[in-house]
Amino acid sequence: MNFSTTAESIRGSKNAALDEIARKRVFDGKRVTDFSKGELSISPPSEFLENAGRAIRSGLHGYTEAIGVRALREQLAAYVNDRYKIEASADEIAVTAGAKPALYGVMLSIINPGDEVVVLTPYWSTFPEQIMLARGIPKVVRCIEASGAIDLLALDESTTASTKAIVINSPNNPTGVVYSDSSVKEVIRIASRHGAFVIFDQSYYSLTFETDRTSSFRDLVCDYDRAVIVDSFSKCWALTGWRIGYVFAHPSLINLLKSIQTHTNSNPNSITQFALLWTLEGSGVGRYEMDLVAMLAKRRDRVATALSTISGMSFPRPAAGFFAFADSRCTNRSESTGQSADELCREMLNETGVLVVPGSAFGTSYGFRISYAGDEQQLDEGLNAMVEYFR
Ligand SMILES: Cc1ncc(COP(=O)(O)O)c(C=O)c1O
């Protein structure tokens, strides 16, 4: 059968093989401590759930405007204003079915065949695949390994007249690193020299524990009209399955997203839209977010403490989100076996039942990602098993 070469070039999930081993373990009655999942195991805010019930009871089951109901776009403009100190208007907002389709819509809107889009490693694995689906070329630039910070010199060298966009994911998946204000400013400067877009994936922004951020987003971006914000409620409100996010961008880009959504998913889920609208209109879920951030910061401390006890293990200290990215190359275990990260993760799963995602899923040849979003009870158990494994 002849299929699209573009579709055939897309790589599926890298950790599928590990997932299979994990399932087999569970089937055999063995324990698996799952540190691989990128979603919280807690409930969404109760206000949101109540509002979703109200939307169902109100019979809001029909199509909506392709980029979301106007009232929600207005609420999200106010939300952007509040968070980023940008005077956004509803015409600069498109509601999407989460950050993933938002990013894909942006890629489709800006990339011409052969355009380069810069992504920084370690990266969230969807970025390069979406760029290729949109017929662009991912241009990979390595971050500084020890700190996870942007290597601005390397970024500058790699950004050329062929660069259509730079993707910035801060707080970052998989490292949990928040890029400094000065580096974000420099990214804008580099991009503006070539008229490139800067796509900010802010999916973990609300889950920031600590940052040296002193400037508002507006100060950093300085009205650069090619700055695009992509954000969603998947991570900060534990709404991964409800599918809701948004794009803030220049109205001309929003119009393209509208055309694309009209012909692809028609509109984001109507019940989710109204539940979000009424929740944002209400007293807000500030307390929920504060408690979540405090809980995740404590978990981060437990992960950091455990990793620090492993001789030779290094990792950028996560400042947000629920991931840590551990570099095990200098541990006794890795030095004595010379294993690749993929082999190490497979062996660790087989020996201890701890499931992590190897660096190859994030465009690096080393390290692995630990997620601490999951079950509270399993956290210490898994960390202890990991420490034991490297002893
Ligand atoms: C960096 C990043 N962006 C976007 C997403 C997708 O989020 P959503 O569920 O809103 O599509 C994820 C999910 O893992 C992510 O890690």
The ligand as an SDF file (V2000), in Angstrom:
LIG
                    3D

 16 16  0  0  0  0  0  0  0  0999 V2000
    5.7400   20.5530   26.6670 C   0  0  0  0  0  0  0  0  0  0  0  0
    4.3610   20.0600   26.4130 C   0  0  0  0  0  0  0  0  0  0  0  0
    3.5800   20.7610   25.5870 N   0  0  0  0  0  0  0  0  0  0  0  0
    2.3340   20.3520   25.3100 C   0  0  0  0  0  0  0  0  0  0  0  0
    1.8190   19.1910   25.8700 C   0  0  0  0  0  0  0  0  0  0  0  0
    0.4390   18.7510   25.4810 C   0  0  0  0  0  0  0  0  0  0  0  0
   -0.5000   19.2500   26.3380 O   0  0  0  0  0  0  0  0  0  0  0  0
   -2.0480   19.0750   26.0410 P   0  0  0  0  0  0  0  0  0  0  0  0
   -2.5160   17.9030   26.8270 O   0  0  0  0  0  0  0  0  0  0  0  0
   -2.6600   20.3570   26.5060 O   0  0  0  0  0  0  0  0  0  0  0  0
   -2.2410   18.8860   24.5800 O   0  0  0  0  0  0  0  0  0  0  0  0
    2.6040   18.4200   26.7190 C   0  0  0  0  0  0  0  0  0  0  0  0
    2.0830   17.1700   27.2660 C   0  0  0  0  0  0  0  0  0  0  0  0
    2.7880   16.3060   27.7180 O   0  0  0  0  0  0  0  0  0  0  0  0
    3.9050   18.8800   27.0080 C   0  0  0  0  0  0  0  0  0  0  0  0
    4.7060   18.2000   27.8320 O   0  0  0  0  0  0  0  0  0  0  0  0
  1  2  1  0
  2  3  1  0
  2 15  2  0
  3  4  2  0
  4  5  1  0
  5  6  1  0
  5 12  2  0
  6  7  1  0
  7  8  1  0
  8  9  2  0
  8 10  1  0
  8 11  1  0
 12 13  1  0
 12 15  1  0
 13 14  2  0
 15 16  1  0
M  END
$$$$
